[in-house]
Amino acid sequence: MKKPIKPVSIGIASLMTASQLVGTTAHAQFENFPPPPPPPDFGNSDNSGFATPDAPAAAGGTRGGSHSSGDEGQVLNKSQKQKFAKAPTEDINSANFPQTIESFDYPNVEISELVKAMGELTGKNFIVDPGVRGKITISAPSKITVAEAYNAFLSALAINGFTVVPSGGFLKVKSARNAQRDNIEVYSGAYYPNTDQMITRIIHLKHISAAQVNRDLRILPSKDGEMNIYEPTNSIIISDYGSNIDRVMRIISQLDVPGFEEQLEVIPIKFAKAKDLADLVDKIVNKGSKSSGSAPGTFTAGVPRFSRSSGTSAQQGASFFMAIPDDRTNSIIVVGNKSGIVRIKKLISQLDFKIRAEDSGGVYVYYVKNGDAEKIAQTLSGVTKDAAPKPSTGPSLLSPIGGQMQAPQEIFGGDVKITADKATNSLVITASKQDYEVVMNILNKIDIARDQVYVEAIIMEMSASDLDSWGVGYYQYGENGYGKVGFNGGINLQEMLNPVGGTGAILGFGSGKMIKVTPPGGSEITIPSLVGFINFLKQTKKANILSTPTIIALDNNEAEIEVGDKVVTSMQQNVSGTSGTVTTTPTMEDATIKLHIKPFISPSSNSIRMEIKQSVTQLSSVQAPKDFQNNTQPLAKRSINTMINVKNGDTAILGGLIKEDDVETVVKVPLLGDIPILGWLFKSRSLNKTKTNMVSFLTPKIIRNSGDVNEVVSKRLEERIEYIKGQGGKDPYGAKIDPIYRKAQGAAAPSEDVQE
């Protein structure tokens, strides 16, 4: 069974005569007044002939009598019949309805009752939505026009959330929130009703972005209104009460002014590189981030993408989007608004000027004076890589609050590339002028003349017998390995020359000290110099000097000297299988004395720490097995690998490398001892074991300048002169050596001792 349809009450009011107003709640008094001529017809799409109307006069305005002109209607008589204007239902204004009424008071009346009275007053037909309920109070005791009364009616409806929507020959009274989806009037020209009737207004923007306006002005529509945008035409669509739309329009008119539309301009660059200048401009203007707007490469003509920058004053109005370099034409393509482009052009003109070639940066060549170009290039490349500018990142969790700690300043402003040219020992540096000056500041501190270490070495062998009977006072290492000057010890010579039993020794000749030696059963002997000590050992212990190498090395650099021969250590015989030919092939090996050092100078203590590798390889006295004695000769090798610390000019002793040899001694009667078999009656053979100790004396000296070099040369030449004088002869090379000696000594006249 179908439910009965509930009837809907629709109020239709049509005012025909003035007498019909009697009995209503309101009292509107009319006088005889001829109806005004109707206004010309118009359409909403026509923008001509209309201007934004002034706001309606407030209720209770100036009271006035009848006027001779038709600008303000006269008061109607009660007996006069109202004649209505021929105008669209939605256009009720003072031009169409100039008649006045004495009062328009409606205290606390139902909305439907007020709608009925307004229909009778204007001659319009109304349809009231069933949801329109409530009471309204309008107080207008003064004389107003019918149009003003209608505007008051619309305002009263708006306060309660209702509005009037035209529908053919009727006006629908319904909820304002639902009216947006109904047939409300749409205006896009200059004219729109400035009333509290719900309408839709389309605003076409010329200079600013509709999206930006929508974001910034979204709060302006009323609670029943709504604002949307249509980006393809850069337009705003507002559905709201006409009076509120008028307020929004006045605000937009102040914002939509020339100067913010997007433009594109090509700026030629004369002296600088377009890419470098574009990057610099972008950093300066955009502060490292892109301006607001579309992504690069999405340019659409006629659609502005700019708004006022937050950091730019309203007077400047400068906005900037991006700068794109064109390498082919060395130009910069700037996309921005007019003010922004003017600003960019001014900035580029200040940066694009001719500079001197030596100040423009590029490629520089630096000739290394004291170091190795390849090693310096490796060092500098590491510095430039670590100090290169890095992209800025956001604050981390460890960043201080308030930004009290600043990021470390970048050392280099751009990319720096350093390459070594081995052939010329130079550096090829690619950098800007400013970065090159930073590199040069580093080079001035590392490419300096380094100190050197001159080492005199004496390598000798001596008999190891009776060494423990010699008492020696010398400069001994402490437990930490450093020599201590000024202590005399009662240590024997064997212990001093044997580092296995102690910690080695340092002779203090370089410090002006002397050592004292007490031979077995003899008196104490004072030795003032290293040369004297060596001579003493040669005379008393049959010392044999194997080598006296001298070597010089840069601080923290390795140096090596090797002296010797290649000797035959074995013979290999091969017999040919066909011809029976015997081929003998010798095996050659090095029998050399090698000294390898690496010094480290300590500036604070004037001492030298040295890595020492020393080896002596000799033919051994040990006989090979009988089957190989004719073809094999063994080698004996003794080596030292250690690190010592010596004061400048002192002598370090490295020893204790003892070898034992079997020495066969044959004593015989001449001739008779050579008789086979019977000769043994006239001769005897004895086999003795002998021990020899290899000792090295190393004396390092720091060479800091040419004066130290001259001192070393002078000392060596003096030793040569003294030796030749001791032999009672003259130097055959005196004429060549004398100028060198004089230069080293600074002498005015040559020495007679060195003349031929």
C-alpha positions in Angstrom: 0.0 0.0 0.0 1.4 3.3 -1.0 1.9 6.0 1.5 -0.1 9.2 0.8 2.0 12.1 -0.5 2.4 14.9 2.1 1.2 18.1 0.5 3.8 20.9 0.3 2.7 24.4 1.1 4.0 27.0 -1.4 3.2 30.6 -0.8 2.7 32.7 -3.9 2.1 36.4 -3.4 1.1 38.9 -6.1 0.3 42.4 -5.2 -2.3 43.9 -7.6 -3.8 47.0 -5.8 -2.7 49.3 -3.0 -6.0 48.6 -1.1 -4.9 44.9 -0.7 -2.1 46.0 1.7 -4.7 46.8 4.4 -4.8 44.2 7.2 -1.1 43.1 6.9 1.2 43.2 9.8 3.3 45.9 8.3 2.0 49.3 7.4 3.3 50.8 4.1 1.7 54.1 3.2 1.6 55.2 -0.5 0.7 58.4 -2.3 -0.1 59.0 -5.9 3.0 58.7 -7.9 3.3 58.0 -11.6 5.3 55.0 -12.5 8.8 55.7 -13.9 9.9 54.7 -17.4 11.5 51.2 -17.5 15.3 51.1 -17.8 16.9 49.7 -20.9 17.3 46.0 -21.2 20.7 44.5 -20.4 22.4 41.2 -20.3 24.9 39.8 -17.8 27.5 39.4 -20.4 27.4 43.1 -21.4 30.1 45.1 -19.7 29.2 48.5 -21.1 27.0 51.1 -19.5 27.4 49.9 -16.0 29.6 50.7 -13.1 30.0 49.2 -9.7 26.9 50.6 -7.8 27.3 52.6 -4.6 26.4 50.9 -1.4 22.7 51.3 -0.6 21.8 54.0 1.9 21.2 52.9 5.4 17.7 52.5 6.6 16.4 55.5 8.4 18.1 57.9 6.0 17.2 61.4 5.1 13.4 61.9 5.3 12.2 63.9 2.3 9.0 65.0 0.7 8.1 64.6 -2.9 10.6 65.7 -5.5 10.0 67.1 -8.9 12.5 64.8 -10.5 12.2 61.1 -10.7 15.5 60.4 -9.0 13.8 59.7 -5.7 10.1 58.5 -5.8 7.3 60.3 -4.1 5.1 58.9 -1.3 2.1 57.0 -2.7 -1.5 57.6 -1.7 -3.3 54.7 -0.2 -6.0 55.0 -2.9 -3.4 54.9 -5.8 -2.9 51.6 -7.5 0.8 50.5 -7.6 2.2 50.0 -11.1 5.3 47.7 -11.2 8.4 48.2 -13.3 9.0 45.9 -16.2 12.4 44.5 -15.1 13.9 41.1 -14.5 12.9 39.5 -11.3 16.4 39.7 -9.9 16.9 43.3 -10.7 15.1 45.3 -8.0 17.0 48.5 -7.6 16.3 52.2 -7.1 16.1 52.9 -10.8 13.3 50.4 -11.3 11.5 50.8 -8.0 12.0 54.5 -6.9 8.7 54.6 -4.9 9.0 55.3 -1.3 7.1 54.0 1.7 6.6 55.7 5.1 7.9 52.8 7.2 9.0 49.2 7.0 8.7 47.8 10.5 8.3 44.0 10.9 8.9 43.1 14.6 9.5 39.4 15.1 7.4 38.1 12.2 7.6 34.7 10.5 9.8 34.6 7.4 6.9 33.3 5.3 4.8 36.3 6.4 7.6 38.7 5.4 8.0 37.0 2.1 4.2 37.4 1.4 4.4 41.1 2.3 7.5 41.6 0.1 5.7 40.0 -2.8 2.7 42.3 -2.4 5.1 45.3 -2.2 7.2 44.5 -5.3 4.7 42.6 -7.3 7.1 39.6 -7.5 6.2 35.9 -7.2 7.9 34.0 -4.5 8.3 30.2 -3.8 9.3 29.4 -0.2 11.2 26.3 0.4 9.7 24.1 3.2 12.9 24.3 5.1 12.7 28.1 5.4 11.5 28.7 9.0 12.1 31.3 11.6 11.3 34.8 12.7 12.8 38.0 11.5 12.7 41.5 12.9 13.1 44.6 10.6 12.9 48.0 12.0 12.7 50.9 9.4 10.5 53.7 10.9 11.8 56.2 8.4 10.8 56.6 4.8 12.7 54.3 2.3 12.3 53.2 -1.2 10.9 49.9 -2.3 14.3 48.8 -3.6 15.8 49.6 -0.2 13.1 47.6 1.5 13.9 44.7 -0.8 17.6 45.0 0.1 16.7 44.9 3.8 14.6 41.9 3.1 17.6 40.1 1.4 19.9 41.1 4.3 17.4 39.7 6.9 17.3 36.4 4.9 21.1 36.3 4.7 21.4 36.7 8.5 19.3 33.6 8.9 21.2 31.7 6.2 18.6 32.1 3.4 18.7 33.8 0.0 16.6 34.4 -3.1 17.2 32.4 -6.3 15.5 33.4 -9.6 13.6 30.7 -11.3 11.8 31.8 -14.4 9.1 34.3 -13.3 9.5 33.3 -9.6 12.0 34.0 -6.9 12.8 30.9 -4.7 13.5 31.5 -1.0 15.9 28.7 0.1 19.0 27.9 2.2 22.0 30.0 1.1 24.4 27.0 1.4 22.3 25.0 -1.1 21.8 27.9 -3.4 25.3 27.6 -4.8 24.2 24.5 -6.6 21.0 26.1 -7.8 20.2 28.5 -10.6 21.8 31.6 -9.0 22.8 34.4 -11.4 26.3 34.4 -12.8 28.1 37.7 -13.5 31.4 38.2 -15.4 31.3 41.8 -16.6 31.7 45.0 -14.7 28.1 44.9 -13.3 26.9 42.7 -10.5 24.3 43.4 -7.8 25.8 44.7 -4.6 23.1 43.2 -2.3 22.9 40.3 0.1 21.5 38.1 -2.6 23.6 34.9 -3.4 25.2 35.2 -6.8 28.3 33.8 -8.6 31.0 36.2 -9.8 33.7 35.2 -12.3 36.9 37.4 -12.0 39.5 37.2 -14.7 43.0 38.1 -13.3 45.5 39.8 -15.5 48.7 40.2 -13.6 48.7 37.9 -10.6 48.2 34.1 -10.1 44.7 32.9 -9.4 46.2 30.0 -7.4 48.1 32.5 -5.2 45.0 34.6 -4.7 43.0 31.6 -3.8 45.6 30.6 -1.2 45.9 34.0 0.3 42.3 35.2 0.2 40.4 31.9 0.9 39.2 33.2 4.3 37.4 36.2 2.8 34.1 34.5 1.6 31.3 34.1 4.1 30.4 30.9 5.8 27.9 30.2 3.1 30.2 31.3 0.2 32.8 29.5 -1.7 35.9 30.4 -3.8 37.4 28.3 -6.6 39.9 28.8 -9.4 40.2 27.9 -13.0 43.9 27.8 -13.9 43.7 27.6 -17.7 42.2 31.1 -17.9 43.7 32.3 -14.6 40.2 33.1 -13.2 38.5 33.1 -9.8 34.9 31.9 -9.3 33.2 33.2 -6.2 29.7 32.2 -5.1 28.6 34.4 -2.2 26.4 37.3 -1.2 26.8 40.2 -3.6 27.9 42.6 -0.9 30.7 40.3 0.3 31.8 39.7 -3.3 32.0 43.5 -3.7 34.4 43.5 -0.7 36.6 40.8 -2.3 36.6 42.6 -5.6 37.9 45.8 -4.0 40.8 43.8 -2.4 41.7 42.0 -5.6 41.6 45.3 -7.6 44.4 46.5 -5.4 46.5 43.4 -6.0 45.9 42.7 -9.7 48.1 45.5 -11.0 50.8 45.5 -13.7 54.3 44.4 -12.7 53.9 40.8 -11.7 53.3 39.1 -15.0 56.0 36.7 -16.2 58.4 37.8 -18.9 61.4 36.3 -20.6 64.5 38.2 -21.7 67.9 37.2 -23.1 70.9 39.1 -21.6 74.2 38.8 -23.6 77.3 38.4 -21.5 80.5 40.2 -22.7 83.4 39.2 -20.5 82.3 36.6 -18.0 81.2 33.0 -18.5 77.4 32.8 -18.8 77.2 29.6 -16.7 79.3 31.0 -13.8 77.4 34.2 -13.8 74.0 32.5 -13.9 74.9 30.3 -11.0 76.1 33.4 -9.0 72.9 35.4 -9.8 70.7 32.5 -8.8 72.6 32.2 -5.4 72.3 35.9 -4.8 68.7 36.5 -5.8 67.1 33.2 -4.8 69.5 32.6 -1.8 70.3 29.1 -3.0 66.6 28.0 -3.6 64.4 28.4 -6.6 61.7 31.1 -6.6 58.1 30.2 -6.2 56.5 29.2 -9.5 56.4 26.4 -12.0 59.3 24.0 -12.4 62.0 25.0 -14.8 61.0 24.3 -18.4 57.3 24.6 -17.9 56.7 28.1 -19.2 53.1 28.9 -20.3 52.6 32.2 -22.0 49.9 34.4 -20.4 49.8 32.5 -17.1 51.6 34.4 -14.4 53.6 32.4 -11.9 54.8 35.1 -9.6 53.8 36.6 -6.3 55.5 39.0 -4.1 58.6 37.5 -2.4 58.4 37.4 1.3 61.7 39.2 1.5 60.9 42.0 -0.9 59.1 45.2 0.0 55.8 46.1 -1.6 57.5 49.2 -3.1 60.1 47.1 -4.9 57.8 44.3 -6.0 60.7 42.5 -7.5 60.3 38.8 -8.1 62.6 36.4 -10.0 62.2 32.9 -11.1 65.3 31.5 -12.8 68.4 32.3 -14.9 69.3 29.8 -17.6 72.8 30.0 -19.2 73.3 29.4 -23.0 76.9 28.4 -23.6 76.6 28.7 -27.4 75.8 32.4 -27.3 77.3 33.1 -23.9 74.0 34.6 -22.8 71.7 34.3 -19.8 68.0 33.7 -20.3 66.1 35.3 -17.4 62.5 34.3 -16.6 60.8 36.7 -14.2 58.5 39.6 -13.8 59.3 43.1 -15.1 60.8 44.4 -11.8 62.7 41.2 -11.2 64.3 41.3 -14.7 65.3 45.0 -14.2 67.0 44.0 -11.0 68.8 41.1 -12.6 70.0 43.2 -15.5 71.5 45.7 -13.1 73.2 43.0 -11.1 74.7 41.4 -14.2 76.0 44.8 -15.4 77.8 45.2 -12.2 79.4 41.7 -12.4 80.1 41.5 -16.1 83.2 43.7 -16.6 86.6 43.2 -18.1 89.4 42.2 -15.7 93.1 41.7 -16.1 94.2 38.4 -17.6 96.3 37.6 -14.5 93.3 38.2 -12.3 90.8 36.2 -14.3 91.8 32.8 -13.1 92.1 29.8 -15.3 95.3 27.7 -15.6 98.5 28.5 -13.7 102.0 26.9 -13.7 104.0 26.8 -10.5 107.6 25.5 -10.7 108.5 23.6 -7.5 111.7 24.9 -6.0 112.6 22.4 -3.3 110.2 19.5 -3.3 108.9 16.8 -5.5 106.0 18.0 -7.7 104.2 14.7 -7.8 104.2 14.4 -4.0 103.2 18.0 -3.5 100.4 17.5 -6.1 99.1 14.5 -4.1 99.1 16.5 -0.9 97.3 19.5 -2.4 94.8 17.3 -4.2 93.8 15.8 -0.9 93.4 19.3 0.6 91.3 20.6 -2.2 89.1 17.6 -2.3 88.3 17.8 1.5 87.9 21.5 1.4 85.7 21.8 -1.7 82.3 23.5 -1.3 79.5 21.2 -0.5 75.8 21.5 -1.0 74.1 23.0 2.1 71.8 20.6 4.0 69.1 21.1 6.5 69.8 21.2 10.3 70.6 17.8 11.8 69.5 16.5 15.2 72.8 17.6 16.6 72.5 21.2 15.4 72.5 23.8 18.2 69.2 25.5 19.0 69.0 29.0 17.7 71.8 28.6 15.3 74.5 29.7 17.7 77.1 27.5 16.0 78.1 28.6 12.5 79.2 26.2 9.8 83.0 26.2 9.1 83.9 28.6 6.4 84.7 27.0 3.1 88.4 27.3 2.1 87.9 27.2 -1.7 85.1 29.0 -3.6 85.1 26.6 -6.5 86.7 23.5 -8.0 90.5 23.4 -7.9 92.5 20.9 -9.9 96.2 20.3 -9.5 98.3 18.1 -11.8 102.1 17.5 -11.6 104.4 17.7 -14.6 107.3 15.3 -13.8 109.5 16.6 -16.7 109.7 20.2 -15.4 108.9 19.4 -11.7 106.1 21.8 -11.8 102.4 22.0 -10.9 99.6 22.8 -13.3 96.8 24.5 -11.3 93.3 25.1 -12.6 91.5 27.5 -10.3 90.0 30.9 -9.9 92.3 33.8 -8.9 91.1 33.7 -5.3 91.5 29.9 -5.0 95.0 30.1 -6.6 96.1 32.6 -4.0 95.0 30.1 -1.3 97.0 27.3 -3.0 100.0 29.6 -3.2 99.8 30.4 0.5 100.0 26.6 1.1 102.9 26.2 -1.3 104.9 28.9 0.3 104.8 26.9 3.5 105.5 23.4 2.2 107.8 24.1 -0.8 110.8 25.2 1.3 114.4 24.2 1.6 114.5 21.3 4.0 117.3 20.6 6.5 119.7 17.8 5.6 121.7 15.3 7.6 125.3 14.5 6.8 126.4 11.1 8.1 130.0 10.0 8.4 130.4 6.3 8.9 133.4 4.2 9.8 133.0 0.4 9.4 135.8 -1.6 10.8 136.8 -5.1 12.1 139.0 -5.8 15.1 140.1 -8.7 17.1 137.6 -9.6 19.8 140.2 -11.0 22.2 140.9 -9.2 25.5 138.2 -6.6 24.9 136.8 -7.2 28.3 140.1 -6.1 29.9 139.8 -2.5 28.5 138.0 0.0 30.7 136.3 2.9 28.9 134.5 6.0 30.1 132.0 7.1 27.5 128.5 8.5 26.9 125.9 5.8 27.5 122.2 5.5 26.5 119.7 5.7 29.2 116.8 3.3 29.5 114.7 5.4 27.1 117.3 5.1 24.4 118.6 8.7 24.5 122.3 9.5 25.0 123.3 11.2 28.2 126.3 13.5 28.1 128.8 13.8 31.1 128.8 10.4 32.8 131.9 8.4 32.9 131.4 4.7 33.3 133.7 1.9 34.3 132.5 -0.3 31.4 134.9 -2.5 29.4 135.5 -2.1 25.7 133.8 -5.4 25.0 130.5 -4.3 26.5 130.6 -0.9 24.7 131.1 -2.6 21.4 128.4 -5.2 22.0 124.9 -3.8 21.9 123.5 -7.2 22.8 124.8 -6.9 26.3 123.8 -3.2 26.8 122.0 -0.5 24.9 124.8 0.8 22.7 126.8 3.9 23.2 127.3 7.4 22.0 130.7 9.1 22.0 130.4 12.7 22.9 133.1 14.1 20.6 130.5 16.4 19.0 129.8 18.0 22.3 133.5 18.7 23.0 133.9 15.8 25.4 136.7 13.2 25.6 136.8 9.5 26.4 139.3 7.7 28.6 140.6 4.2 27.9 142.6 2.0 30.3 144.5 -0.8 28.6 145.3 -4.0 30.5 148.1 -3.3 33.0 148.6 0.2 31.6 147.8 3.7 32.5 144.7 5.7 31.5 144.7 7.2 28.0 142.6 10.3 27.0 141.3 10.3 23.4 140.0 13.7 22.2 138.4 12.8 18.9 136.8 10.1 16.9 139.8 9.9 14.5 142.1 9.5 17.5 139.9 6.7 18.9 140.0 4.9 15.5 143.7 5.2 15.3 144.0 3.9 18.9 142.0 0.8 18.0 144.0 0.2 14.8 147.3 0.3 16.8 146.2 -1.7 19.8 143.6 -4.1 18.6 144.8 -4.5 15.0 141.6 -2.9 13.7 140.9 -3.1 10.0 138.9 -0.4 8.5 136.5 -1.9 5.9 134.9 1.3 4.6 134.5 5.0 5.5 131.3 6.0 3.6 129.8 9.4 3.9 126.2 10.1 2.9 123.8 13.0 3.0 120.0 12.8 3.1 117.1 15.3 3.3 115.1 15.3 6.5 112.6 12.4 6.4 114.1 11.1 3.1 115.9 7.8 2.6 119.5 7.6 1.3 121.7 4.6 0.6 125.3 3.9 -0.3 126.7 0.5 -1.4 130.4 -0.3 -2.1 131.8 -3.7 -3.2 132.2 -6.2 -6.0 130.5 -9.1 -7.6 132.4 -12.3 -6.8 132.2 -15.8 -8.0 130.6 -18.0 -5.4 130.2 -21.2 -7.4 131.0 -22.9 -10.7 128.6 -25.1 -12.5 129.8 -27.5 -15.2 127.6 -28.9 -17.9 128.7 -31.7 -20.3 127.2 -31.8 -23.7 125.7 -35.2 -24.5 126.7 -35.4 -28.1 130.2 -33.8 -28.3 131.2 -34.2 -24.7 132.0 -30.5 -24.4 132.3 -29.3 -20.8 130.8 -25.9 -20.2 131.5 -24.0 -16.9 129.0 -21.3 -15.8 130.0 -19.1 -12.8 127.5 -17.8 -10.3 128.1 -14.2 -9.4 126.9 -12.6 -6.1 127.4 -9.2 -4.4 130.1 -8.9 -1.8 129.4 -5.3 -0.7 129.2 -3.0 2.2 125.7 -1.2 2.2 124.5 1.7 4.4 120.9 2.8 4.3 119.6 5.7 6.4 116.5 7.7 6.9 116.9 10.7 9.3 114.2 12.6 11.2 115.3 16.0 12.6 113.8 17.1 15.9 113.7 20.9 15.8 113.1 21.3 19.5 115.9 19.1 20.9 118.4 19.5 18.0 118.7 15.8 17.9 118.4 13.3 15.0 116.5 10.1 15.0 117.7 7.7 12.3 116.5 4.4 10.8 119.7 2.5 10.0 120.1 -0.6 7.8 123.7 -1.7 7.4 125.1 -4.9 6.0 128.5 -6.3 5.2 128.8 -9.3 2.8 132.3 -10.9 2.5 133.9 -14.1 1.3 133.8 -16.5 4.2 136.8 -18.3 5.5 134.6 -21.3 6.2 135.4 -24.1 3.9 132.8 -25.8 1.8 132.3 -29.6 1.9 135.1 -31.5 0.2 133.0 -32.5 -2.8 132.3 -28.8 -3.5 135.5 -27.1 -2.4 136.8 -26.7 -5.9 133.6 -25.1 -7.2 132.1 -23.2 -4.3 133.1 -20.2 -2.2 130.7 -19.4 0.7 129.8 -15.8 1.5 129.4 -14.3 5.0 126.9 -11.6 5.7 126.5 -9.4 8.8 123.8 -6.8 9.0 122.3 -4.3 11.4 118.7 -3.0 11.3 117.9 -0.5 14.1 116.8 3.0 15.0 118.8 5.4 17.1 118.6 8.9 18.5 121.8 11.0 18.4 122.5 14.6 19.2 123.8 16.7 16.4 127.5 15.9 16.0 127.8 13.0 18.4 128.9 9.5 17.3 126.9 6.4 17.7 128.5 3.0 18.0 126.9 0.0 16.5 128.8 -3.3 17.0 128.8 -6.7 18.5 128.7 -8.5 15.1 131.3 -11.2 15.9 132.4 -13.9 13.5 134.6 -16.9 14.2 137.1 -18.1 11.6 139.3 -21.3 11.6 142.9 -20.3 10.9 145.3 -23.1 9.9 149.0 -22.4 10.7 151.8 -24.5 9.1 155.4 -24.2 10.5 158.1 -26.1 8.5 161.8 -26.3 7.7 162.5 -24.8 4.3 162.9 -27.4 1.6 162.8 -30.3 4.0 159.2 -29.7 4.9 158.2 -29.9 1.3 159.4 -33.6 0.9 156.4 -35.9 0.4 155.6 -38.0 3.4 159.0 -37.4 5.0 158.3 -33.7 5.1 156.0 -34.1 8.1 159.1 -34.8 10.1 160.2 -31.3 9.5 156.9 -29.4 9.8 153.9 -28.9 12.1 150.3 -27.8 11.5 147.9 -26.1 14.0 144.3 -25.0 13.7 143.3 -21.9 15.7 139.9 -20.2 16.0 139.9 -16.4 15.8 137.1 -14.0 16.5 136.6 -10.6 14.9 134.1 -7.9 15.9 132.5 -5.6 13.3 132.0 -2.1 14.6 130.3 0.9 13.0 130.8 4.5 14.0 128.0 6.8 12.8 128.3 10.6 13.2 125.3 12.6 11.9 125.4 16.4 11.5 122.5 18.7 10.7 123.0 20.9 7.7 120.7 23.9 7.8 122.4 26.3 5.4 125.3 26.9 3.2 127.5 27.7 6.2 127.0 24.2 7.5 127.9 22.8 4.1 131.2 24.8 4.0 132.0 23.6 7.5 131.7 19.9 6.4 133.7 20.5 3.3 136.4 22.3 5.2 136.7 19.6 7.8 137.0 16.8 5.2 139.7 18.8 3.3 141.6 19.5 6.5 141.7 15.8 7.3 143.0 15.2 3.8 145.7 17.8 4.2 146.7 16.4 7.6 147.0 12.9 6.2 149.2 14.0 3.3 151.4 16.0 5.7 151.7 13.0 8.0 152.9 10.9 5.1 155.5 13.6 4.2 154.2 14.3 0.7 152.3 16.8 -1.3 148.8 16.6 -2.7 149.0 16.1 -6.5 145.5 17.6 -6.8 146.3 20.5 -4.6 145.7 23.1 -7.4 142.2 21.8 -8.0 141.3 21.3 -4.3 142.7 24.6 -3.0 140.0 26.9 -4.4 137.4 24.6 -2.9 139.1 24.7 0.5 139.6 28.5 0.4 135.9 29.0 -0.4 134.9 26.7 2.4 137.3 28.3 4.8 136.9 31.9 3.6 140.7 32.1 3.5 142.5 35.0 1.7 145.5 33.0 0.6 146.0 29.4 -0.3 147.7 27.0 2.1 151.3 26.0 1.1 150.6 22.5 2.4 148.3 21.8 -0.4 150.4 23.2 -3.3 152.1 21.0 -5.7 
